[in-house]
Structures are given as C-alpha cells and as structure tokens.
Amino acid sequence: MTRFGKHAALHVWTMEPFNAESPPRLLLESLVTPAERFYVRNHGDVPEVNAASYRLAVGGNLARPLELALEDLTERFARVTVEATLNCAGNRRSQLIEVAPIPGEVPWRDGAIGTGSWTGARLGDVLAAARVDPGARHVSFVGLDEVEADGHVVNFGGSIPLAKALHPETLLAYALNGAALPPVHGFPVRLLVPGYIGARSIKWLSTITVQANPSTNYFQTRAYKLFPPSARPETVDWDKGVMLGEMPLNAVICRPGHGETVPRGEALVEGWAIAGGDRLVARVDVSRDGGESWHEAELTDANRAWTWCFWRTRLELEPGPCELVVRARDSAADTQPEDPAKIWNLKGYVNNAWHRVRITVAPS
C-alpha cells in the first residue's frame, strides 16, 4: 500500500495535492472498484475533519434552512445505496496531449475512473425537508478543501441543476463499499452525482445552497468548462465555453496494453464502456485493423444506468504491428468521435474519441 492506503500499483501523478490513477488491468478485476484501487483527483490538500463537530449547512431559496450533523444524515434520513461510476473529466487527457500540448494539467491516461457502492441520504429527501422555494433552478455545493486559483485561495465548489439534485440516485454519501468514506474520498460527507463528471461529486461538503442560477465558484465558471478546439490560453474568453455536466459515452481497451507483444492467433481483448446521464451502453465494437473492419464485443455483465460495463471479444491476429480500436454506441444511438484532434480542447476534458492500442503480434 502507498499513501492514503492506496494500492502500490496506482500511478501517482502528484503527491501534493495527491492525484493517482489505477492501471486499466487492475480495474477489470472487479465491477465495484475496491477503495484502495479507486483513482484520486484532488485540487488541494485533504482536509482534516472531526466527525463529531462536523456540520453541513443547507440554505438559499428554502422555507426551512437546515444545519445537519453527520448523525442527522445517518439517522434522520433513509439510508440508500447506489452503485455508480465516477469518471474524471480529464480521463484520457494523455491522448489529447499527443495532438497538442496541454500545459498545467494532470496527464491522465485511462485509469481516472472507478465504480463504487455508495451509501448515504438522498439529496432530494434533505431538500424536501428544507422545502425548496419556487423559482429555484440550481443547487450549489462547496467543499472544505482549500485551493489556490488565480492568486486567490478558494474552496472547491460547483453546482448541478435542481432537477438532477432531486433525482433519487443523487446522494449525500457517507460510505463507500460498505465502510465510512476514506478521508481522501471526502470523509465525512461527499456529494454523489451519477452520470456527471467526477468534479460535480464534490468532496468534504460544507454548504449546500439552493438558488436561481448556477454556482459562481471558480471550478464551475472557469476550470471545468469546455472550449472549442480553436481556443488557446492567450485567446480564450473564460466567460464563454460550456459548463461540464453529464459525461459522454466512452470505451477503453484494457487488455492487451499499449506496446505489448502478443502471440499470433486468437487473442482476448477486454475493456470497459460507460454511457453518460441515465443512458445505457447499447453496443461495443472492436477493430483489429485500425478501424477498417469491426467485430461486436460481448457485454459481460448486467448493463445498468450510472455504471460502467465490461466487454470482451476474441480476435484472430496475424504477425506484425497491429492497431486495436474500440468504439461504443449508447441507448440514444449516439456513438464516439473517431479523431481526438477534432475534440481537442485547451483543458483536455472529456476525451471520448475512439480508443486505440498499438501492439505487436509475434510469429508463432
């Protein structure tokens, strides 16, 4: 084990703040990712929180503002468990960096993703107790972690539409995989927003505010926004761009790995796929010739909203260099873009271009 009890095989990008991802092969070992293998995305140091004195303030456009202790959440509201996948908005950024540099961002590969069994109180139940006023459209959140941004110290925050906040899968989570949240994953309480980018599932929650407009927090209005491929740091208008919410359809090859040599003949190819929002993965196709021809893969487990699914196929491979490619289609009939150059953006977010793995097939 390494820092924060993480598996020694995780690739640590930075120690302060701590950022690490799991090798894709390790992720395939379990549909529900053990906490020690779960990726970590932090913008600041992990705050130390005393559970006994912890209070969560719920305010804004409400008839009855609340101040909740951890015990209030665990005892006063129904205990609900939801399996959901968290996917960092920067996952697969390394492949966009191959198109053009993206300075100042973590060069995530393919392992900034994981699925947890999350337990907590429904955010909708808490808001019902507080009685939301008419006219409210968004719910904003602020964490206890402090981050330096543009020369100022701010707390990490963001918002989601009220409609999503009221969905039964959106939780104020206090447990992961049957145990209390580890400190690095948001102890004592974090938000869980299934189907959205990981940044919206804010950790170490301190305040919830119901309001008419989206959050004005730096990480909502500037950091986690999508800009067109033409935008550059010296030309971008930070007031424009699209605030990130639902994650896109995505699929990745986990085995074999990039650069591996495999024997000639039938090869097992495996990976994961996930759809955004409440959509499902409808199909996964795999190519052994760079995308010229395709073979439908088998989905190896129950396909459910909010979570990834695993897939596999067997392909006959001939000696020499080989490029494996995967693409998926979801229940809305959407598919993935072919070329990462067409979706490159200056922050390196939500790369869901066809995933390519180059291997060598050895002679028999």
C-alpha positions as CSV (number, residue, x, y, z in Angstrom):
1,M,0.0,0.0,0.0
2,T,1.0,3.6,-0.6
3,R,-0.2,6.9,0.7
4,F,-3.9,7.0,1.9
5,G,-3.9,3.2,1.8
6,K,-3.8,3.1,-2.0
7,H,-2.7,0.0,-3.9
8,A,1.0,0.1,-4.8
9,A,0.3,-0.3,-8.5
10,L,-1.5,3.0,-8.8
11,H,0.3,5.6,-10.8
12,V,0.8,8.7,-8.6
13,W,1.0,11.9,-10.7
14,T,1.4,14.3,-7.8
15,M,1.9,13.9,-4.1
16,E,0.7,17.5,-3.1
17,P,-2.1,17.5,-3.9
18,F,-2.5,13.8,-4.2
19,N,-3.5,12.6,-7.6
20,A,-3.3,9.0,-8.7
21,E,-4.9,6.6,-11.2
22,S,-5.3,2.8,-11.4
23,P,-3.8,0.7,-14.1
24,P,-6.6,-0.4,-16.5
25,R,-5.8,-4.1,-16.0
26,L,-6.4,-3.7,-12.2
27,L,-9.8,-2.0,-12.8
28,L,-11.0,-5.1,-14.8
29,E,-10.7,-7.3,-11.7
30,S,-13.9,-6.1,-10.2
31,L,-17.0,-4.3,-11.3
32,V,-17.1,-2.5,-8.0
33,T,-13.7,-0.9,-7.5
34,P,-12.1,-1.5,-4.1
35,A,-11.3,1.7,-2.3
36,E,-7.5,1.1,-2.4
37,R,-7.7,0.9,-6.3
38,F,-10.0,3.9,-6.7
39,Y,-8.5,6.9,-8.5
40,V,-8.0,10.2,-6.6
41,R,-8.4,13.7,-8.1
42,N,-7.6,16.5,-5.6
43,H,-7.0,20.2,-6.2
44,G,-5.8,20.9,-2.7
45,D,-4.7,19.1,0.4
46,V,-7.1,16.6,2.1
47,P,-8.8,18.5,4.9
48,E,-8.8,17.0,8.4
49,V,-12.5,16.9,9.6
50,N,-13.7,16.0,13.1
51,A,-16.9,13.9,12.6
52,A,-18.3,14.9,16.0
53,S,-18.2,18.6,15.3
54,Y,-19.0,18.4,11.6
55,R,-22.0,20.4,10.3
56,L,-23.5,20.7,6.9
57,A,-25.3,23.9,6.2
58,V,-28.3,23.8,3.8
59,G,-29.6,27.2,2.8
60,G,-30.6,29.5,0.0
61,N,-34.1,29.6,-1.5
62,L,-35.6,27.4,1.2
63,A,-38.5,27.8,3.6
64,R,-36.6,25.9,6.3
65,P,-32.8,26.2,6.2
66,L,-31.0,23.3,7.9
67,E,-27.8,22.6,9.8
68,L,-27.1,18.9,9.8
69,A,-24.6,16.8,11.8
70,L,-23.3,13.6,10.4
71,E,-25.7,11.8,12.8
72,D,-28.6,13.6,11.3
73,L,-27.8,12.3,7.9
74,T,-27.3,8.7,9.0
75,E,-30.3,8.6,11.4
76,R,-32.9,11.1,10.2
77,F,-33.0,10.2,6.5
78,A,-33.4,7.0,4.7
79,R,-30.2,5.1,4.1
80,V,-29.8,4.4,0.4
81,T,-27.1,2.6,-1.6
82,V,-26.4,3.4,-5.2
83,E,-23.7,1.8,-7.5
84,A,-22.3,4.5,-9.7
85,T,-19.1,5.1,-11.7
86,L,-17.1,8.3,-11.2
87,N,-15.1,9.4,-14.2
88,C,-12.7,12.3,-14.0
89,A,-13.3,14.9,-16.7
90,G,-9.6,14.7,-17.6
91,N,-9.5,11.0,-18.0
92,R,-7.7,10.1,-21.3
93,R,-6.2,13.6,-21.4
94,S,-2.8,12.0,-22.4
95,Q,-4.2,11.1,-25.8
96,L,-5.3,14.8,-26.4
97,I,-1.8,15.9,-25.3
98,E,-0.5,13.7,-28.2
99,V,-2.4,16.1,-30.5
100,A,-1.2,19.3,-29.0
101,P,0.3,20.3,-25.6
102,I,-2.0,21.0,-22.6
103,P,0.3,22.6,-20.0
104,G,-0.6,22.7,-16.3
105,E,-3.0,19.8,-16.3
106,V,-2.6,16.2,-15.0
107,P,-1.8,14.0,-18.0
108,W,-4.3,11.3,-17.0
109,R,-4.1,8.1,-19.0
110,D,-7.1,5.7,-18.9
111,G,-7.5,4.9,-15.2
112,A,-9.1,8.0,-13.7
113,I,-12.3,6.1,-13.3
114,G,-13.9,3.7,-10.8
115,T,-17.2,2.3,-9.7
116,G,-18.3,2.4,-6.1
117,S,-21.1,1.2,-4.0
118,W,-22.1,4.5,-2.3
119,T,-24.4,4.8,0.7
120,G,-25.9,7.9,2.0
121,A,-29.1,10.1,2.2
122,R,-30.9,11.2,-0.9
123,L,-30.2,14.8,-1.5
124,G,-33.9,15.1,-2.6
125,D,-35.0,13.9,0.8
126,V,-32.9,16.6,2.5
127,L,-34.2,19.3,0.2
128,A,-37.8,18.1,0.7
129,A,-37.3,18.6,4.5
130,A,-35.9,22.1,3.8
131,R,-38.8,22.9,1.4
132,V,-37.4,24.4,-1.8
133,D,-38.9,27.8,-2.9
134,P,-40.5,28.2,-6.3
135,G,-38.1,29.8,-8.8
136,A,-35.0,27.8,-7.7
137,R,-33.3,26.0,-10.6
138,H,-29.9,25.0,-9.3
139,V,-28.2,23.6,-6.2
140,S,-24.6,24.7,-5.5
141,F,-22.1,23.0,-3.2
142,V,-18.9,24.0,-1.5
143,G,-16.3,21.7,0.0
144,L,-13.9,22.1,2.9
145,D,-10.8,21.8,0.7
146,E,-8.9,25.0,0.0
147,V,-7.3,25.6,-3.4
148,E,-5.1,28.3,-4.8
149,A,-6.7,29.6,-8.0
150,D,-5.7,32.7,-10.0
151,G,-3.8,34.0,-7.0
152,H,-6.6,33.5,-4.5
153,V,-7.5,30.8,-2.0
154,V,-10.9,29.4,-2.7
155,N,-12.9,26.3,-1.7
156,F,-13.7,23.8,-4.3
157,G,-17.3,24.0,-5.4
158,G,-19.8,23.8,-8.2
159,S,-23.5,23.2,-8.9
160,I,-26.0,20.9,-10.6
161,P,-29.5,21.6,-11.9
162,L,-32.2,21.2,-9.3
163,A,-33.9,18.6,-11.4
164,K,-30.8,16.4,-11.1
165,A,-30.5,17.1,-7.4
166,L,-34.0,15.8,-6.9
167,H,-33.3,12.5,-8.8
168,P,-33.3,9.5,-6.4
169,E,-29.7,8.5,-7.4
170,T,-28.2,11.8,-6.2
171,L,-26.8,11.2,-2.7
172,L,-25.1,12.9,0.2
173,A,-22.8,9.9,0.6
174,Y,-21.1,8.9,3.8
175,A,-20.0,5.4,3.0
176,L,-18.1,3.7,0.1
177,N,-18.3,-0.1,-0.4
178,G,-19.8,-0.6,3.0
179,A,-17.3,1.4,5.0
180,A,-17.1,5.0,6.1
181,L,-15.7,7.3,3.3
182,P,-11.9,7.3,3.4
183,P,-10.6,10.8,4.1
184,V,-9.1,11.1,0.6
185,H,-12.5,10.4,-0.9
186,G,-14.4,13.0,1.0
187,F,-15.0,12.0,4.7
188,P,-17.3,12.6,6.3
189,V,-19.8,13.5,3.5
190,R,-19.5,14.0,-0.2
191,L,-21.9,14.6,-3.0
192,L,-22.6,11.8,-5.5
193,V,-23.9,12.8,-8.9
194,P,-24.2,9.7,-11.0
195,G,-23.8,10.2,-14.8
196,Y,-22.0,13.5,-14.3
197,I,-18.3,14.3,-14.5
198,G,-16.5,13.4,-11.3
199,A,-15.8,17.1,-10.4
200,R,-19.5,17.6,-9.7
201,S,-19.4,14.9,-6.9
202,I,-17.9,17.4,-4.5
203,K,-16.0,16.0,-1.5
204,W,-15.9,17.2,2.1
205,L,-19.2,19.0,1.8
206,S,-19.6,22.1,3.9
207,T,-22.5,24.0,2.4
208,I,-25.5,23.4,0.1
209,T,-27.2,26.4,-1.4
210,V,-30.4,26.3,-3.5
211,Q,-30.5,29.2,-5.9
212,A,-31.8,30.5,-9.2
213,N,-28.6,30.4,-11.2
214,P,-25.5,28.1,-11.5
215,S,-22.7,28.4,-9.0
216,T,-20.2,31.3,-9.4
217,N,-17.4,29.1,-7.9
218,Y,-14.2,29.2,-9.9
219,F,-14.4,25.5,-10.6
220,Q,-17.9,25.9,-12.2
221,T,-17.4,29.2,-14.1
222,R,-13.9,28.7,-15.3
223,A,-12.0,25.5,-14.5
224,Y,-14.5,22.8,-15.7
225,K,-15.7,24.3,-18.9
226,L,-15.4,23.0,-22.5
227,F,-14.0,25.4,-25.1
228,P,-13.7,24.8,-28.9
229,P,-10.5,23.4,-30.4
230,S,-9.6,26.8,-31.8
231,A,-9.4,28.4,-28.3
232,R,-5.9,28.9,-26.8
233,P,-4.8,30.1,-23.4
234,E,-3.8,33.5,-24.8
235,T,-7.1,34.0,-26.7
236,V,-9.8,32.2,-24.7
237,D,-12.7,34.1,-23.3
238,W,-13.2,32.4,-19.9
239,D,-16.8,33.8,-19.7
240,K,-17.7,31.6,-22.6
241,G,-17.5,27.9,-23.1
242,V,-19.8,25.2,-21.9
243,M,-20.1,24.2,-18.2
244,L,-19.5,20.5,-18.0
245,G,-22.2,18.3,-16.6
246,E,-23.1,14.9,-18.0
247,M,-20.2,12.8,-19.0
248,P,-20.0,11.5,-22.6
249,L,-20.2,7.9,-23.9
250,N,-16.7,6.3,-23.7
251,A,-14.9,3.0,-24.1
252,V,-11.4,1.8,-23.4
253,I,-9.3,-1.2,-24.2
254,C,-7.7,-2.5,-21.0
255,R,-6.1,-5.8,-22.3
256,P,-3.8,-6.1,-24.1
257,G,-2.0,-2.9,-23.2
258,H,-0.3,-0.4,-25.4
259,G,3.1,-1.6,-26.6
260,E,2.6,-5.2,-25.6
261,T,3.7,-8.2,-27.7
262,V,1.1,-11.0,-28.0
263,P,1.4,-14.4,-29.7
264,R,-0.1,-15.0,-33.1
265,G,-3.6,-16.5,-33.2
266,E,-6.7,-15.8,-31.2
267,A,-6.3,-13.0,-28.6
268,L,-8.6,-11.9,-25.8
269,V,-9.4,-8.2,-25.9
270,E,-11.2,-6.7,-22.9
271,G,-12.1,-3.3,-21.6
272,W,-14.8,-1.1,-20.1
273,A,-17.5,1.2,-21.6
274,I,-19.8,3.7,-20.0
275,A,-22.7,6.0,-21.1
276,G,-23.4,9.4,-19.7
277,G,-26.5,10.6,-17.9
278,D,-29.0,7.8,-17.4
279,R,-28.3,6.2,-20.8
280,L,-27.0,2.6,-21.3
281,V,-24.3,1.1,-23.4
282,A,-26.0,-0.5,-26.3
283,R,-23.1,-2.0,-28.2
284,V,-19.3,-2.1,-28.2
285,D,-17.4,-2.7,-31.5
286,V,-13.7,-3.6,-31.7
287,S,-11.4,-3.4,-34.7
288,R,-8.1,-5.2,-35.3
289,D,-7.1,-3.2,-38.3
290,G,-7.2,0.4,-37.1
291,G,-11.0,0.8,-37.8
292,E,-11.3,-0.6,-41.3
293,S,-13.5,-3.5,-40.1
294,W,-15.3,-4.1,-36.8
295,H,-16.4,-7.0,-34.6
296,E,-19.2,-6.7,-32.0
297,A,-18.0,-7.4,-28.5
298,E,-19.8,-9.3,-25.7
299,L,-21.0,-7.2,-22.8
300,T,-20.0,-9.4,-19.9
301,D,-22.3,-8.1,-17.1
302,A,-25.7,-6.5,-16.5
303,N,-25.8,-3.2,-18.2
304,R,-27.3,-0.5,-15.8
305,A,-27.6,3.2,-15.7
306,W,-24.9,5.1,-13.8
307,T,-22.3,2.4,-14.0
308,W,-19.8,1.1,-16.5
309,C,-20.0,-2.3,-18.1
310,F,-17.1,-4.6,-19.1
311,W,-16.8,-6.1,-22.5
312,R,-14.6,-8.7,-24.3
313,T,-14.1,-10.3,-27.6
314,R,-11.6,-12.7,-29.2
315,L,-9.8,-11.6,-32.4
316,E,-7.6,-13.6,-34.8
317,L,-4.3,-11.7,-35.1
318,E,-1.6,-12.0,-37.7
319,P,2.1,-11.4,-37.1
320,G,3.4,-7.8,-37.2
321,P,2.2,-4.4,-35.9
322,C,-1.5,-4.2,-35.0
323,E,-3.7,-1.3,-34.0
324,L,-6.7,-2.3,-31.9
325,V,-9.6,0.2,-31.7
326,V,-12.8,0.3,-29.7
327,R,-15.9,2.4,-30.0
328,A,-19.3,2.2,-28.3
329,R,-22.9,3.2,-29.0
330,D,-25.4,4.1,-26.3
331,S,-29.2,3.7,-25.9
332,A,-29.8,7.1,-27.5
333,A,-28.0,5.8,-30.6
334,D,-25.1,8.1,-30.1
335,T,-21.5,7.0,-30.8
336,Q,-18.0,8.3,-30.2
337,P,-15.9,10.6,-32.5
338,E,-13.2,9.0,-34.4
339,D,-10.4,11.6,-34.3
340,P,-9.2,13.2,-31.0
341,A,-7.8,16.1,-33.0
342,K,-11.4,17.2,-33.7
343,I,-12.3,17.3,-30.0
344,W,-9.0,18.7,-28.6
345,N,-9.6,21.5,-26.1
346,L,-7.2,23.6,-24.1
347,K,-8.2,22.0,-20.7
348,G,-8.1,18.4,-22.1
349,Y,-11.5,17.5,-20.9
350,V,-14.0,14.7,-21.8
351,N,-11.9,12.9,-24.4
352,N,-14.1,10.2,-25.8
353,A,-12.5,9.6,-29.2
354,W,-12.0,6.0,-30.4
355,H,-9.5,4.4,-28.1
356,R,-6.5,2.9,-29.9
357,V,-3.9,0.4,-28.6
358,R,-0.9,-0.4,-30.7
359,I,0.6,-3.9,-30.1
360,T,2.9,-6.3,-31.9
361,V,1.8,-9.8,-32.8
362,A,4.8,-12.2,-32.6
363,P,5.3,-15.0,-35.1
364,S,4.2,-18.4,-33.8
